[in-house]
Amino acid sequence: MPAASDACLRCGASLSFMERLGLENAIEVPGKGALCPSCYRELSADEYARYFKS
Protein backbone atom coordinates (compact mmCIF):
# COMPACT_ATOMS: atom_id res chain seq x y z
CA MET A 1 0.00 0.00 0.00
CA PRO A 2 1.45 3.41 -0.93
CA ALA A 3 2.35 5.96 1.71
CA ALA A 4 -0.24 8.70 2.22
CA SER A 5 2.05 11.30 0.64
CA ASP A 6 2.35 9.06 -2.43
CA ALA A 7 -1.40 8.68 -2.90
CA CYS A 8 -3.75 10.79 -4.97
CA LEU A 9 -5.89 12.86 -2.63
CA ARG A 10 -9.05 11.94 -4.54
CA CYS A 11 -8.73 8.29 -5.62
CA GLY A 12 -5.76 7.01 -3.60
CA ALA A 13 -3.76 5.80 -6.62
CA SER A 14 0.02 5.58 -6.26
CA LEU A 15 1.50 8.72 -7.80
CA SER A 16 5.09 7.46 -7.82
CA PHE A 17 3.98 4.33 -9.70
CA MET A 18 2.47 6.45 -12.50
CA GLU A 19 5.59 8.60 -12.70
CA ARG A 20 7.92 5.56 -12.77
CA LEU A 21 6.00 4.19 -15.73
CA GLY A 22 6.54 7.47 -17.56
CA LEU A 23 2.89 8.42 -17.39
CA GLU A 24 1.75 11.92 -16.59
CA ASN A 25 3.07 13.79 -13.56
CA ALA A 26 0.97 14.46 -10.48
CA ILE A 27 -0.60 17.89 -9.93
CA GLU A 28 0.50 19.38 -6.62
CA VAL A 29 -2.18 20.74 -4.28
CA PRO A 30 -0.41 23.36 -2.12
CA GLY A 31 -0.12 22.24 1.48
CA LYS A 32 -2.27 19.14 0.97
CA GLY A 33 -0.58 16.64 -1.35
CA ALA A 34 -1.21 15.83 -5.01
CA LEU A 35 -3.83 14.62 -7.46
CA CYS A 36 -3.32 12.16 -10.27
CA PRO A 37 -3.85 13.73 -13.72
CA SER A 38 -7.06 11.78 -14.29
CA CYS A 39 -8.67 13.03 -11.10
CA TYR A 40 -7.49 16.58 -11.77
CA ARG A 41 -9.21 16.55 -15.17
CA GLU A 42 -12.42 15.22 -13.62
CA LEU A 43 -12.71 17.73 -10.74
CA SER A 44 -16.04 19.49 -10.42
CA ALA A 45 -16.02 23.22 -9.68
CA ASP A 46 -16.76 22.50 -6.02
CA GLU A 47 -13.94 19.96 -5.77
CA TYR A 48 -11.51 22.34 -7.47
CA ALA A 49 -12.39 25.05 -4.95
CA ARG A 50 -11.92 22.61 -2.06
CA TYR A 51 -8.46 21.53 -3.21
CA PHE A 52 -7.02 24.77 -4.59
CA LYS A 53 -8.69 27.63 -2.74
CA SER A 54 -8.04 28.16 0.94
N, C-alpha and C positions, 0 to 999 in steps of 0.2 A: 504494500500500500504506500503511495507517495506521501511525503511529508506535506503538512498543511501549506507551507510556503511554495510547494511545487505543484499545488493543485489549483485548477481553475476555480475562481470564486463562485461561479454559477453552476457548473456541471461536475466539478471535482476531477476532471481529466488531468493526467500527468502532463504538465507543461514541458518539462525537460525531455520527456519521451518524444513529444512532437518535434522539438527543436533538434534532437539527436538524429531523427530520421530526415532532417532537412526540410520539414514542413514549415509552415508559417510560424513566425515568432509571436510570442504572447504579447498582449496589450497590457501595459502596466496601469494599475489603478492606484493613484497616489495615496500612500499611507495605508493601503488595504491589502494589496497583493496583485494578482493579474488575472486576466480573462483569456481563454483560448480564442483564437480568431473567429471560430464558428459562433461561439456565444456572443462575442462582441457584435458581429453582424446581425444577430437576431434580437438584440436588446430592444425592448419597447422604450418609449419616451420616459415612462416612469422608472424603469430599471436604469436607464442611462443616468437620469438625475440622481438616483440613489447611489450609484457607483462613482460618479464623477463630479457631483456638486455637493459641497459640504454644507 
